[in-house]
Amino acid sequence: MREWPVYMRERRAEGTCWSLSAEGQVADGAVRTKIALTHEEISKLIGTSRETITRTLSELRKQEIAELRGATLIVHNNPALERLATAEEL
């Protein structure tokens, strides 16, 4: 089981991605949202570290759920991102 603070930081990062995707446009089965923020700026907005944002985005990419390409957040699997963002620790 993950340490509680790490788990909460990851949920905040996933939740931020999920919230941002609500503003996006659907194209080719993916939701695309322009965000003009760096990993550092996102981390400051949600009260976590840049490393947590980078690690979370890397995990989401590996799982083919979402990725950040330049200034575009691309969500490939919105239901999976929502489940992660709203999950409670077991």
C-alpha positions as CSV (number, residue, x, y, z in Angstrom):
1,M,0.0,0.0,0.0
2,R,1.3,3.5,-0.8
3,E,2.1,6.1,1.8
4,W,-1.0,8.3,2.5
5,P,0.6,11.7,1.5
6,V,1.9,10.3,-1.8
7,Y,-1.5,8.8,-2.5
8,M,-3.3,12.1,-1.9
9,R,-0.8,14.0,-4.0
10,E,-1.3,11.6,-6.9
11,R,-5.1,11.9,-6.6
12,R,-4.9,15.7,-6.7
13,A,-2.8,15.5,-9.9
14,E,-5.2,13.0,-11.5
15,G,-8.1,15.0,-10.4
16,T,-6.6,18.2,-12.0
17,C,-6.2,16.3,-15.3
18,W,-9.7,15.1,-15.1
19,S,-11.1,18.6,-14.3
20,L,-9.1,20.2,-17.1
21,S,-10.4,17.6,-19.6
22,A,-14.0,18.8,-19.0
23,E,-13.0,22.0,-20.9
24,G,-11.6,20.0,-23.9
25,Q,-12.8,19.1,-27.3
26,V,-13.4,15.5,-28.4
27,A,-11.6,14.4,-31.5
28,D,-10.7,10.9,-32.7
29,G,-12.0,9.4,-29.5
30,A,-9.8,11.5,-27.2
31,V,-10.4,14.7,-25.2
32,R,-7.9,17.4,-26.1
33,T,-7.5,20.4,-23.8
34,K,-5.1,23.3,-24.2
35,I,-3.3,24.2,-21.0
36,A,-0.7,26.9,-20.9
37,L,0.9,25.7,-17.7
38,T,4.2,24.0,-16.9
39,H,4.5,21.0,-14.6
40,E,5.8,23.5,-12.0
41,E,2.9,25.8,-12.3
42,I,0.4,23.0,-12.1
43,S,2.1,21.7,-9.0
44,K,1.9,25.1,-7.3
45,L,-1.8,25.4,-8.1
46,I,-2.6,22.1,-6.4
47,G,-0.1,22.2,-3.6
48,T,2.2,19.4,-4.7
49,S,5.7,19.0,-6.2
50,R,6.7,19.2,-9.8
51,E,8.1,15.7,-9.5
52,T,4.6,14.4,-8.5
53,I,3.1,16.0,-11.6
54,T,5.8,14.5,-13.8
55,R,5.5,11.1,-12.2
56,T,1.7,11.1,-12.4
57,L,1.7,12.1,-16.0
58,S,4.3,9.5,-16.8
59,E,2.1,6.8,-15.2
60,L,-1.0,8.0,-17.0
61,R,0.9,7.8,-20.3
62,K,2.2,4.3,-19.5
63,Q,-1.4,3.2,-18.8
64,E,-2.6,4.9,-22.0
65,I,-5.0,7.0,-20.0
66,A,-3.7,10.5,-20.7
67,E,-0.7,12.4,-21.8
68,L,0.6,16.0,-22.0
69,R,2.0,16.9,-25.5
70,G,3.3,20.3,-25.4
71,A,0.5,22.5,-24.2
72,T,-2.2,19.9,-24.9
73,L,-3.6,17.5,-22.4
74,I,-4.9,14.5,-24.3
75,V,-7.2,12.1,-22.4
76,H,-7.5,8.8,-24.2
77,N,-9.6,7.1,-21.5
78,N,-11.8,9.5,-19.6
79,P,-13.7,6.9,-17.6
80,A,-10.4,5.4,-16.3
81,L,-9.1,8.9,-15.4
82,E,-12.3,9.7,-13.6
83,R,-12.0,6.4,-11.6
84,L,-8.4,7.2,-10.6
85,A,-9.2,10.8,-9.8
86,T,-12.2,9.9,-7.5
87,A,-10.8,6.7,-6.0
88,E,-10.4,6.3,-2.3
89,E,-7.6,4.3,-0.8
90,L,-8.4,0.7,0.1
